[in-house]
């Protein structure tokens, strides 16, 4: 029988099932995709499961839950971004080391992925923003929709000054708060609205004023309505931990020196 009705166009992507996936990326650049069921539920006190066949001195740097049809944005230390679909990340067994991300992204040999973002392709893209922070205290806010069509060779996400490195990228809804912490134990909390929206290639503005030898080591977004009961956990490189109420960190103007959050010994 000859079918004469109009048939909707479809892409190869339409044949790929939509399902949850765990994306794992290591510091040395190995990446893989797994089903969440690869990690079975255990009782408290169990040994856990090996999630990666890590090489000596390598470690897990990024772990996120995404849908296979989500867009993945990879941000590098040089301020570039690359984009693929989550299903394009090679699927691998729980104990395998995965594939080197350099084999399917156009990275330079000495370029590293420092942030990974997953987001669905929907109408909310126009309502969302990316907040970025560098080691030298620069912060930047840009519309997520500026990253919807990233070419294979990557595009500039932020223009960096000599010696600076892009380290963190977070999704936001612009009506939230930002907190930065430094290696010398300083922290600053300010309104995200203090960061004006910039174009993709802009260099950003001062997020925190750093003293000589200090650097930013953390960026986080405080969701709207969560600040009242939220707590701020600080863990030092030597394993010491400190938990305080977020209310102890008064909202300041962007670009200040912040307040002391922990005593750090050299």
C-alpha positions as CSV (number, residue, x, y, z in Angstrom):
1,X,0.0,0.0,0.0
2,X,1.3,3.4,-1.0
3,X,1.2,6.0,1.9
4,X,0.6,9.5,0.6
5,X,0.2,11.3,3.9
6,X,2.8,13.8,5.1
7,X,5.5,12.2,7.2
8,X,7.2,14.5,9.7
9,X,10.9,14.9,9.4
10,X,13.0,13.2,12.0
11,X,16.7,13.2,12.9
12,X,18.9,10.4,14.0
13,X,18.7,11.9,17.5
14,X,15.0,11.0,17.6
15,X,16.0,7.3,17.6
16,X,18.0,7.6,20.8
17,X,16.0,6.9,23.9
18,X,15.6,9.6,26.5
19,X,17.0,8.3,29.8
20,X,18.9,9.5,32.8
21,X,22.7,9.1,32.7
22,X,25.6,9.7,35.0
23,X,28.4,11.7,33.4
24,X,31.8,11.2,35.0
25,X,34.9,13.3,34.1
26,X,38.4,12.9,35.8
27,X,41.0,15.6,36.4
28,X,43.2,14.0,33.6
29,X,40.4,14.2,31.1
30,X,38.8,10.8,31.0
31,X,35.0,10.8,30.6
32,X,32.3,8.2,30.4
33,X,28.5,7.8,30.6
34,X,26.7,5.3,32.7
35,X,23.2,4.4,33.8
36,X,22.4,5.4,37.3
37,X,21.5,1.8,38.0
38,X,25.2,1.0,37.8
39,X,25.4,2.2,41.4
40,X,23.1,0.0,43.4
41,X,21.7,1.2,46.8
42,X,23.6,0.0,49.8
43,X,23.2,0.1,53.6
44,X,25.0,2.8,55.6
45,X,28.5,1.7,56.4
46,X,29.0,-0.3,53.2
47,X,32.3,-0.1,51.3
48,X,30.7,1.5,48.2
49,X,31.4,0.6,44.6
50,X,34.3,1.5,42.3
51,X,33.1,4.0,39.8
52,X,36.3,4.5,37.7
53,X,39.4,2.6,36.8
54,X,41.5,5.6,37.8
55,X,45.2,5.9,36.9
56,X,47.6,6.7,39.7
57,X,47.2,10.4,41.0
58,X,44.0,10.9,38.8
59,X,40.7,11.8,40.5
60,X,37.1,12.4,39.7
61,X,36.7,16.1,38.9
62,X,33.1,16.4,37.6
63,X,30.0,14.2,38.3
64,X,26.5,15.1,37.1
65,X,23.2,13.6,36.4
66,X,21.7,14.4,33.0
67,X,19.3,13.2,30.4
68,X,20.8,11.7,27.3
69,X,19.3,14.4,25.2
70,X,20.6,17.3,27.3
71,X,23.3,19.6,26.0
72,X,26.6,19.4,27.7
73,X,28.8,22.5,27.9
74,X,32.5,21.9,28.6
75,X,34.5,24.9,29.9
76,X,38.3,24.9,29.8
77,X,41.0,26.6,31.9
78,X,41.7,28.9,28.9
79,X,38.2,30.3,28.9
80,X,36.8,28.3,25.9
81,X,33.6,26.2,25.7
82,X,32.7,23.1,23.7
83,X,29.3,21.5,23.3
84,X,28.0,18.0,22.6
85,X,24.9,16.0,23.5
86,X,25.0,13.8,26.5
87,X,24.4,10.7,24.4
88,X,27.6,11.5,22.5
89,X,29.7,10.8,25.6
90,X,30.9,7.2,25.2
91,X,28.9,4.7,27.2
92,X,31.2,2.6,29.4
93,X,31.1,0.0,32.2
94,X,31.3,1.2,35.8
95,X,34.9,-0.1,36.3
96,X,36.3,1.2,33.0
97,X,38.4,4.4,32.7
98,X,36.3,5.9,29.8
99,X,37.7,7.8,26.8
100,X,40.0,10.8,26.8
101,X,37.9,13.9,26.2
102,X,40.6,15.3,23.9
103,X,39.7,12.6,21.3
104,X,36.3,14.1,20.5
105,X,36.6,17.7,21.6
106,X,39.0,20.2,19.9
107,X,41.1,20.8,23.0
108,X,44.8,21.7,22.9
109,X,47.1,19.0,24.5
110,X,47.7,21.1,27.6
111,X,44.1,22.4,27.9
112,X,41.9,21.1,30.8
113,X,38.2,20.9,31.4
114,X,37.4,22.8,34.6
115,X,33.6,23.0,34.5
116,X,30.8,20.9,33.0
117,X,27.2,22.0,32.7
118,X,24.1,20.0,31.5
119,X,20.9,21.7,30.4
120,X,17.8,20.6,28.4
121,X,16.8,22.3,25.2
122,X,13.6,24.0,26.2
123,X,11.9,27.4,26.5
124,X,13.6,28.1,29.9
125,X,17.0,28.5,28.2
126,X,16.1,32.2,27.7
127,X,15.5,32.6,31.4
128,X,18.8,31.1,32.6
129,X,22.3,32.5,33.0
130,X,25.8,31.2,33.5
131,X,27.9,32.6,36.3
132,X,31.7,32.2,35.8
133,X,34.6,32.8,38.2
134,X,38.4,32.8,37.7
135,X,41.3,32.1,40.1
136,X,42.1,35.8,40.2
137,X,38.7,36.8,41.5
138,X,37.0,37.9,38.2
139,X,33.3,37.0,37.9
140,X,31.0,37.2,34.9
141,X,27.3,36.6,34.0
142,X,26.2,35.7,30.5
143,X,22.9,34.5,29.0
144,X,22.8,30.7,28.5
145,X,21.2,31.2,25.1
146,X,24.5,32.6,23.9
147,X,25.9,29.1,24.0
148,X,23.2,27.3,22.0
149,X,25.2,27.0,18.8
150,X,28.8,26.2,19.7
151,X,30.9,25.2,16.8
152,X,33.1,22.0,16.9
153,X,36.3,24.0,17.4
154,X,34.8,25.7,20.5
155,X,34.1,29.3,21.2
156,X,35.3,31.9,23.7
157,X,33.3,31.9,26.9
158,X,35.4,34.6,28.7
159,X,38.4,36.7,27.8
160,X,41.1,36.0,30.4
161,X,43.9,38.2,31.5
162,X,47.4,36.8,31.3
163,X,48.0,34.3,34.0
164,X,44.3,33.9,35.0
165,X,42.4,30.6,34.7
166,X,38.6,29.9,34.4
167,X,37.7,27.5,37.2
168,X,34.0,27.5,37.9
169,X,30.7,27.9,36.0
170,X,27.3,27.6,37.5
171,X,23.7,27.8,36.2
172,X,21.5,30.6,37.7
173,X,18.2,32.3,37.3
174,X,19.7,35.8,38.0
175,X,17.6,36.4,41.1
176,X,20.0,34.6,43.4
177,X,23.2,35.1,45.4
178,X,26.8,34.3,44.9
179,X,29.5,33.3,47.4
180,X,33.2,33.1,46.7
181,X,35.9,31.6,48.9
182,X,39.6,32.0,48.7
183,X,42.7,29.9,49.6
184,X,43.6,32.4,52.5
185,X,40.2,31.7,54.1
186,X,38.2,34.8,53.0
187,X,34.6,34.6,51.7
188,X,32.3,37.1,50.1
189,X,28.5,36.9,49.6
190,X,26.7,39.3,47.2
191,X,23.6,39.6,45.1
192,X,23.9,38.1,41.7
193,X,22.1,41.3,40.4
194,X,25.4,43.1,41.2
195,X,26.9,41.4,38.2
196,X,25.6,43.0,35.0
197,X,24.8,40.7,32.1
198,X,27.7,40.7,29.6
199,X,28.4,39.5,26.1
200,X,30.0,36.1,25.6
201,X,33.5,37.4,24.9
202,X,33.6,40.0,27.7
203,X,36.3,39.8,30.4
204,X,34.1,40.0,33.5
205,X,34.3,42.2,36.5
206,X,35.9,42.0,40.0
207,X,34.1,39.6,42.2
208,X,36.4,39.7,45.2
209,X,39.5,41.8,46.0
210,X,42.5,39.4,46.6
211,X,45.6,40.0,48.6
212,X,49.0,39.0,47.2
213,X,49.3,35.3,47.0
214,X,45.6,34.6,47.5
215,X,43.3,33.0,44.9
216,X,39.7,32.0,44.5
217,X,39.1,28.3,45.3
218,X,35.3,28.0,45.2
219,X,32.1,29.5,43.6
220,X,28.6,28.6,44.6
221,X,25.1,29.9,43.9
222,X,22.6,30.4,46.7
223,X,19.2,29.6,45.4
224,X,16.4,32.1,46.0
225,X,14.6,31.4,49.2
226,X,17.2,28.9,50.6
227,X,19.5,31.4,52.4
228,X,17.5,31.5,55.6
229,X,18.2,28.0,56.8
230,X,21.3,27.3,54.7
231,X,24.7,26.4,56.2
232,X,28.2,27.0,54.8
233,X,30.6,24.1,55.0
234,X,34.4,24.8,54.6
235,X,36.9,22.0,54.4
236,X,40.6,22.7,54.3
237,X,43.3,20.9,52.3
238,X,44.4,19.3,55.5
239,X,41.0,17.8,56.2
240,X,39.7,20.3,58.8
241,X,36.0,21.2,58.5
242,X,33.9,24.1,59.7
243,X,30.1,24.5,59.3
244,X,28.5,27.9,60.0
245,X,25.1,29.4,59.3
246,X,25.0,31.3,56.0
247,X,23.4,34.2,57.9
248,X,26.9,34.8,59.5
249,X,28.0,36.0,56.0
250,X,26.3,39.3,55.5
251,X,25.5,40.4,52.0
252,X,28.2,42.8,50.7
253,X,28.9,44.8,47.6
254,X,30.6,42.9,44.8
255,X,34.4,43.5,44.7
256,X,35.1,43.7,48.4
257,X,37.6,41.7,50.4
258,X,34.9,39.6,52.1
259,X,35.2,38.3,55.7
260,X,37.4,35.6,57.3
261,X,35.7,32.3,57.1
262,X,38.5,30.0,58.3
263,X,42.0,30.3,59.8
264,X,44.4,28.9,57.2
265,X,47.9,27.8,58.1
266,X,50.6,27.6,55.5
